[in-house]
Amino acid sequence: MVTCKETRAVIIALHKKGFTGKDIAASKIAPKSTIYRIIKNFKESGSIVVKKASGRPRKSSKRQDRLLKLIQLRDRGTTSTELAQEWQQAGVSASARTVRRRLLEDGLVSRRAVKKPLLSRKNIRDRLIFCKRYRDWTAEDWDKVNFSDESPFRLFGAFGKKLVQRRQGERYHQSCVMPTVKHPETIHVWGCFSAKGVGSLTILPKNTAMNKEWYQPILRDQLLPNIQEQFGDEQCLFQHDGAPCHKAKVITKWLGEQNIDILGPWPGNSPDLNPIETLWSILKRRVDKQNSTNSDKLQALIMQEWAAISQDVAQKLIDSMPGRIAEVLKKKGQHCKY
């Protein structure tokens, strides 16, 4: 039984006054065995402080712990079981559980790897050039940019993971499974937005991806009216990435003829710099909650949820641009949290 310091002090005080262990136990401040143990410890050590037990000896030394950390950092994907086997070759016989505890002491925990586009040296260099060019832009400067992009939506292709609440034995209950198909129908959409809110959204024909033949009519029929509606005679910049259809000579020429200034050049493989990527994520989560069962319903839901995105959401995404720029510079061109 563990007793508090005050109780031990009272027991020792009574003992010093000549009370026996039996007399002290009669007061019922602690069990008799506890009282005798406290008196015995006091006689041996002269103190009422309980010595901390040494505990079970560690199976590894600090040097061996550092070796384990180095093995893990050399290959972040190595499992705790594999690490235990490698550690055993260094003379440490420990379980995978012990390995996880040692790694936890160094702040290393198992997490799902984030999926990000592969960055080449050129990508990193271009990202740094872009961010240094716009590092002094304020949120007000970014308010004058119209961001655009394409994105695929898949029928029975839920965005990310779907969590359900289920009882034991309900793992395969119809309401607890996420249906999939071998070749889900894909709907490609093009959209744009600015700090003033979402703009036009165009749905391409089924299983059709964007190309220069589709892109120019969309810019003419959707982008130009949207710029006029949101910015009027106010000067603005248009953002699109370096997709082949965006860089086609006919598109570049047409944009020049329309006096549309382009933001950039936009660095490749940089969705973390583009706030419309976050907007797509928001839209896909909202659409996936509706569980559309056919292509027509999916298209209707996409249009419905896009129109429901508030101007406040758009403004917050645009306001994140200075932070995105600063984060990429801090990471020296590598991926950032966005």
C-alpha positions as CSV (number, residue, x, y, z in Angstrom):
1,M,0.0,0.0,0.0
2,V,1.3,3.5,-0.9
3,T,1.0,6.0,1.9
4,C,1.3,9.8,1.6
5,K,4.2,11.7,3.1
6,E,2.0,13.2,5.9
7,T,0.8,9.8,7.0
8,R,4.3,8.4,7.2
9,A,5.4,11.5,9.2
10,V,2.6,10.9,11.7
11,I,3.5,7.2,12.1
12,I,7.2,8.1,12.7
13,A,6.3,10.9,15.2
14,L,4.1,8.4,17.2
15,H,6.9,5.9,17.0
16,K,9.4,8.4,18.4
17,K,7.1,9.0,21.3
18,G,7.2,5.4,22.3
19,F,4.1,4.1,20.7
20,T,4.4,0.5,19.4
21,G,3.3,-0.5,16.0
22,K,0.2,-2.2,17.5
23,D,-0.7,1.0,19.3
24,I,-0.4,3.0,16.1
25,A,-2.4,0.5,14.1
26,A,-5.3,0.9,16.7
27,S,-5.7,4.5,15.4
28,K,-6.5,3.0,11.9
29,I,-4.5,5.5,10.0
30,A,-2.9,2.7,8.0
31,P,-2.8,-1.1,7.9
32,K,-0.6,-2.8,10.5
33,S,1.7,-4.3,7.9
34,T,2.2,-0.8,6.4
35,I,3.0,0.7,9.7
36,Y,5.6,-1.9,10.6
37,R,7.2,-1.5,7.1
38,I,7.4,2.3,7.5
39,I,9.0,2.0,11.0
40,K,11.4,-0.6,9.7
41,N,12.5,1.6,6.7
42,F,12.9,4.5,9.1
43,K,15.2,2.5,11.4
44,E,17.3,1.4,8.4
45,S,17.6,4.7,6.5
46,G,16.7,7.4,9.1
47,S,14.3,9.0,6.7
48,I,10.6,8.8,5.9
49,V,11.2,9.3,2.2
50,V,10.4,6.2,0.2
51,K,13.2,5.2,-2.2
52,K,12.2,4.9,-5.8
53,A,12.5,1.4,-7.0
54,S,15.1,0.8,-9.7
55,G,12.7,-1.0,-11.9
56,R,13.5,-3.5,-14.6
57,P,17.0,-2.9,-16.2
58,R,16.8,-1.5,-19.7
59,K,17.7,-3.9,-22.5
60,S,19.7,-1.4,-24.4
61,S,22.3,1.3,-23.7
62,K,22.1,4.9,-24.9
63,R,24.5,4.0,-27.7
64,Q,22.3,1.2,-28.8
65,D,19.3,3.5,-28.7
66,R,21.1,6.0,-30.9
67,L,21.9,3.2,-33.4
68,L,18.2,2.2,-33.5
69,K,17.3,5.8,-34.3
70,L,19.8,6.0,-37.1
71,I,18.6,2.7,-38.6
72,Q,15.0,4.1,-38.6
73,L,16.0,7.4,-40.1
74,R,17.9,5.7,-42.8
75,D,14.7,4.1,-44.0
76,R,11.5,5.6,-42.6
77,G,9.4,2.7,-44.0
78,T,11.1,0.0,-41.9
79,T,8.7,-1.7,-39.6
80,S,9.3,-2.2,-35.9
81,T,9.6,-6.0,-36.5
82,E,12.3,-5.4,-39.1
83,L,14.0,-3.0,-36.8
84,A,14.0,-5.5,-34.0
85,Q,15.7,-8.0,-36.3
86,E,18.4,-5.5,-37.4
87,W,18.9,-4.4,-33.7
88,Q,19.4,-8.0,-32.8
89,Q,22.4,-8.1,-35.1
90,A,23.9,-5.3,-33.1
91,G,23.6,-7.3,-29.9
92,V,20.2,-6.2,-28.6
93,S,17.5,-8.8,-28.1
94,A,14.3,-6.9,-27.9
95,S,10.7,-7.2,-29.1
96,A,9.0,-5.0,-31.7
97,R,7.0,-3.4,-28.8
98,T,10.3,-2.3,-27.1
99,V,11.5,-0.9,-30.4
100,R,8.4,1.2,-30.7
101,R,8.9,2.5,-27.1
102,R,12.5,3.5,-27.8
103,L,11.5,5.3,-31.0
104,L,8.7,7.1,-29.1
105,E,11.3,8.4,-26.7
106,D,12.9,10.1,-29.6
107,G,9.5,11.4,-30.9
108,L,9.3,8.9,-33.8
109,V,5.8,7.6,-34.2
110,S,4.2,5.5,-36.9
111,R,2.0,7.6,-39.3
112,R,0.6,7.2,-42.8
113,A,2.8,8.7,-45.4
114,V,1.4,11.8,-47.1
115,K,1.0,11.5,-50.8
116,K,2.7,14.4,-52.7
117,P,3.9,14.8,-56.3
118,L,7.5,13.9,-56.9
119,L,9.7,17.0,-57.0
120,S,12.6,17.1,-59.4
121,R,15.5,19.5,-59.0
122,K,13.9,21.7,-61.6
123,N,10.6,21.6,-59.8
124,I,12.3,22.7,-56.6
125,R,14.3,25.5,-58.3
126,D,11.1,26.8,-60.1
127,R,9.2,26.7,-56.8
128,L,11.8,28.8,-55.1
129,I,12.0,31.3,-58.1
130,F,8.2,31.7,-58.0
131,C,8.0,32.1,-54.2
132,K,10.9,34.6,-54.1
133,R,9.2,36.6,-56.8
134,Y,5.9,36.9,-54.9
135,R,7.2,36.7,-51.3
136,D,6.3,40.4,-50.6
137,W,2.8,40.1,-51.9
138,T,0.1,40.7,-49.3
139,A,-3.3,39.1,-49.1
140,E,-4.7,42.2,-50.8
141,D,-2.4,41.6,-53.8
142,W,-3.6,38.0,-54.1
143,D,-7.2,39.3,-54.0
144,K,-6.6,40.4,-57.6
145,V,-5.8,36.8,-58.9
146,N,-8.3,34.5,-60.5
147,F,-7.2,30.9,-59.8
148,S,-8.2,28.0,-62.1
149,D,-7.8,24.3,-62.5
150,E,-9.3,21.0,-63.7
151,S,-10.2,18.1,-61.4
152,P,-11.7,14.6,-61.8
153,F,-14.7,13.3,-60.0
154,R,-15.4,9.5,-59.9
155,L,-18.7,7.7,-59.4
156,F,-18.2,5.3,-56.5
157,G,-14.8,6.7,-56.0
158,A,-15.1,8.4,-52.6
159,F,-12.5,11.1,-51.7
160,G,-10.1,9.9,-49.0
161,K,-11.4,7.5,-46.3
162,K,-14.9,7.0,-45.1
163,L,-15.5,6.4,-41.4
164,V,-18.6,4.6,-40.2
165,Q,-19.9,3.7,-36.7
166,R,-20.6,-0.1,-36.5
167,R,-21.2,-2.8,-33.9
168,Q,-19.3,-6.0,-33.7
169,G,-20.2,-8.3,-36.6
170,E,-21.4,-5.4,-38.8
171,R,-18.2,-5.0,-40.8
172,Y,-19.8,-6.2,-44.0
173,H,-23.3,-4.7,-43.3
174,Q,-24.5,-2.8,-46.4
175,S,-24.7,0.4,-44.5
176,C,-21.1,0.0,-43.3
177,V,-19.3,-0.7,-46.6
178,M,-18.1,1.8,-49.3
179,P,-19.0,0.4,-52.7
180,T,-16.4,0.4,-55.5
181,V,-16.4,-0.6,-59.1
182,K,-13.5,-1.8,-61.3
183,H,-13.7,1.1,-63.8
184,P,-15.5,4.0,-62.2
185,E,-16.9,6.6,-64.5
186,T,-14.9,9.8,-64.4
187,I,-16.2,13.3,-64.8
188,H,-13.7,16.1,-65.5
189,V,-14.6,19.6,-64.5
190,W,-12.9,23.0,-64.9
191,G,-13.5,25.8,-62.4
192,C,-12.1,29.1,-61.3
193,F,-12.4,31.3,-58.2
194,S,-11.1,34.4,-56.5
195,A,-11.4,36.3,-53.3
196,K,-14.8,37.5,-54.5
197,G,-16.1,33.9,-54.6
198,V,-16.4,30.9,-56.8
199,G,-16.7,31.6,-60.5
200,S,-17.8,29.4,-63.4
201,L,-17.7,25.6,-63.3
202,T,-17.8,23.6,-66.5
203,I,-18.4,19.8,-66.7
204,L,-16.7,18.1,-69.7
205,P,-18.4,15.2,-71.5
206,K,-18.2,11.8,-69.8
207,N,-14.7,10.3,-69.7
208,T,-13.2,13.3,-71.5
209,A,-10.1,15.1,-70.3
210,M,-9.1,18.7,-70.9
211,N,-7.3,19.5,-74.2
212,K,-6.6,22.7,-76.1
213,E,-9.8,22.2,-78.3
214,W,-11.9,22.2,-75.1
215,Y,-9.9,24.8,-73.2
216,Q,-10.2,27.8,-75.5
217,P,-14.0,27.7,-75.7
218,I,-14.2,27.4,-71.9
219,L,-11.9,30.4,-71.5
220,R,-14.0,32.4,-73.9
221,D,-17.4,31.4,-72.6
222,Q,-16.7,31.0,-68.9
223,L,-13.6,32.8,-67.9
224,L,-14.1,36.1,-69.7
225,P,-17.7,36.6,-68.3
226,N,-16.5,35.6,-64.8
227,I,-13.6,38.2,-64.9
228,Q,-16.0,40.9,-66.0
229,E,-18.5,40.0,-63.3
230,Q,-16.0,39.8,-60.5
231,F,-13.5,42.4,-61.4
232,G,-15.1,44.7,-64.0
233,D,-12.6,47.2,-65.3
234,E,-10.2,46.4,-62.4
235,Q,-6.9,44.8,-63.4
236,C,-6.5,41.2,-62.4
237,L,-4.2,38.2,-63.1
238,F,-5.2,34.8,-64.3
239,Q,-3.6,31.7,-62.9
240,H,-3.3,28.3,-64.6
241,D,-0.7,25.6,-64.2
242,G,1.7,24.3,-66.8
243,A,-0.5,21.6,-68.3
244,P,0.2,21.1,-72.0
245,C,-3.2,22.4,-73.1
246,H,-2.6,25.5,-71.0
247,K,0.8,26.2,-72.7
248,A,-0.4,25.5,-76.3
249,K,0.6,28.3,-78.7
250,V,-3.0,28.9,-79.7
251,I,-4.0,29.4,-76.0
252,T,-1.1,31.7,-75.3
253,K,-1.9,33.8,-78.4
254,W,-5.6,34.0,-77.5
255,L,-4.9,35.1,-73.9
256,G,-2.6,37.8,-75.2
257,E,-5.3,39.0,-77.7
258,Q,-7.7,39.3,-74.8
259,N,-5.2,41.3,-72.7
260,I,-5.3,38.7,-69.9
261,D,-2.1,38.9,-67.8
262,I,-0.9,35.5,-66.5
263,L,0.5,34.9,-63.0
264,G,3.7,33.0,-63.0
265,P,5.3,31.2,-64.7
266,W,3.6,28.6,-62.4
267,P,6.0,25.9,-61.1
268,G,5.3,22.3,-62.0
269,N,4.0,19.7,-59.4
270,S,3.0,22.4,-57.0
271,P,-0.6,21.8,-55.9
272,D,0.3,23.0,-52.4
273,L,0.8,26.5,-53.8
274,N,-2.6,26.6,-55.5
275,P,-5.5,27.3,-53.2
276,I,-8.0,25.9,-55.7
277,E,-6.6,22.4,-54.8
278,T,-8.0,22.9,-51.3
279,L,-11.2,24.1,-52.8
280,W,-11.5,20.9,-54.8
281,S,-10.9,18.9,-51.6
282,I,-13.8,20.8,-49.9
283,L,-16.1,20.2,-52.9
284,K,-15.3,16.5,-53.1
285,R,-15.9,15.9,-49.4
286,R,-19.3,17.6,-49.8
287,V,-20.2,15.6,-52.9
288,D,-19.1,12.3,-51.4
289,K,-21.4,12.7,-48.5
290,Q,-24.4,12.6,-50.9
291,N,-23.7,9.1,-52.2
292,S,-24.7,9.7,-55.8
293,T,-25.7,6.5,-57.7
294,N,-25.4,7.6,-61.3
295,S,-23.6,10.1,-63.5
296,D,-26.4,12.6,-63.9
297,K,-26.9,12.8,-60.1
298,L,-23.2,13.2,-59.6
299,Q,-23.0,16.1,-62.1
300,A,-26.0,17.8,-60.5
301,L,-24.4,17.4,-57.0
302,I,-21.1,18.9,-58.2
303,M,-22.9,22.0,-59.6
304,Q,-25.1,22.3,-56.5
305,E,-22.2,22.0,-54.0
306,W,-20.0,24.3,-56.0
307,A,-22.6,27.0,-56.0
308,A,-23.1,26.6,-52.2
309,I,-19.4,27.4,-51.4
310,S,-19.5,30.8,-49.7
311,Q,-17.4,33.9,-50.5
312,D,-16.0,33.6,-47.0
313,V,-14.5,30.2,-47.8
314,A,-13.0,31.6,-51.0
315,Q,-11.5,34.6,-49.2
316,K,-9.9,32.4,-46.5
317,L,-8.2,30.3,-49.2
318,I,-6.9,33.4,-51.0
319,D,-5.7,34.8,-47.6
320,S,-3.6,31.6,-47.2
321,M,-1.3,32.5,-50.1
322,P,1.3,34.5,-48.2
323,G,1.6,31.6,-45.8
324,R,2.0,29.1,-48.6
325,I,4.7,31.2,-50.1
326,A,6.5,31.6,-46.8
327,E,6.2,27.9,-46.0
328,V,7.8,26.8,-49.3
329,L,10.6,29.2,-48.8
330,K,11.1,27.9,-45.3
331,K,11.2,24.3,-46.7
332,K,13.7,25.4,-49.3
333,G,11.4,24.5,-52.2
334,Q,10.2,21.2,-50.7
335,H,6.6,20.2,-50.0
336,C,4.7,22.3,-47.4
337,K,1.6,21.5,-45.2
338,Y,-1.0,22.9,-47.6
